Amino acid sequence: MTSKQKSVPSENPSKVTFPDVLKAMLDESKPFHPRYLYHLSDLEEPQLQQLEDAWSQVTDQRRQSILEDIEELGETNLTLSFEEFSRFTVRDSDPRVRELSVRVLWEYESPSLAPLYLDLLAKDSQVNVRAVAATALGKFVYLGEIEDLPQEILDQIVDRLLEIYRSSEAQQVRRSALESLGYSSREEVNSLIENAYHSGVQDWIASALIAMSRTAHQKWEPYVIEMLESDEDDVRYEAARAAGELETKKAKPLLMAMLDDSSSEIRMAAIWSLSQIGGEGVEDALIQLYEETEDDEETDLIDLALDNLSFTEDMQLFTMLEYSPDDDEEDEEDWVEFYNLDEEDD
């Protein structure tokens, strides 16, 4: 679930040099102004060397705060790249800095990040860091499944995640491994997800729902619908998100009811999932909620959800128009013709 984030400016201030940034980092008498964050993007070797000389002199708390702000800025400004900065800070002595560095690196798809995450998963002394590394590997499982990553690397990652899941590792790390395995087409993953779901343990059920949402398999829809009525907020939240990812139309009535949930995070999960599912009454419900809510964050999300709903319904209409029953007949005729030709060749 998300937490309230700090506000940072959206434009890059000019006339600030890199030495100015390092000086500001080291000046503990003043807060590190957000305008300096922009100058930590797209770092080159000479700047990284200067950073290395100064970084160890910055206090742990300040280093953590800088990474927290960079994580937020990187999510909202896609023209910036903090990959090189975070590759440097991921080796920090402070575990919270390492954890935040991996979270920043989640945005990037460079193949060389996979070995970095595997190394952290194997060797880092802190559970939180190993857990975020396991989570980060999920992106590379997905990239491998869509053939944007060599099969050999995909197999190495999945084998390692399976090994972690079946080990005596901390539950937090094992759960993160399971969530990342949700992207995998390996046959054994389905049984692992089922085992987690039926464990009766809230955290494992939530992780199972995350994994289900990543499989794109309709078979999980009954499980997701069942958990939409859970008494546990975390479980209900993940079920709401999974219903959207799986485009579970049967979940729509329960998601509509969630628009009145006392938890703002669950309401927002339901809002987005309804925009992914679409259908009659969704637009009206979202507009009504927009007019009634006094929460700025929720209002912004509804704006985005209404845009996404338009896209969803346009795609559904396109799919309906594109499909014709005659297509199936033509496909059948093609196969008949193919086999008839084979018979003639024989």
Secondary structure by P-SEA (a helix, b strand, c coil): cccbbbbbbccccccccaaaaaaaaaccccccccccccccccccaaaaaaaaaccccccaaaaaaaaaaaaaaaaccccccaaaaaaaacccccaaaaaaaaaaacccccaaaaaaaaaaacccccaaaaaaaaaaaaaaaaaaaaccccaaaaaaaaaaaaaaaaccccaaaaaaaaaaaccccccaaaaaaaaaaacccaaaaaaaaaaaaaaccccaaaaaaaacccccaaaaaaaaaaaaaaccccaaaaaaaacccccaaaaaaaaaaaaaccccaaaaaaaaaaaccccaaaaaaaaaaaaaaaaaaaaaaaaaaaccaaaaaaaaaaaaaaaaaaaaac
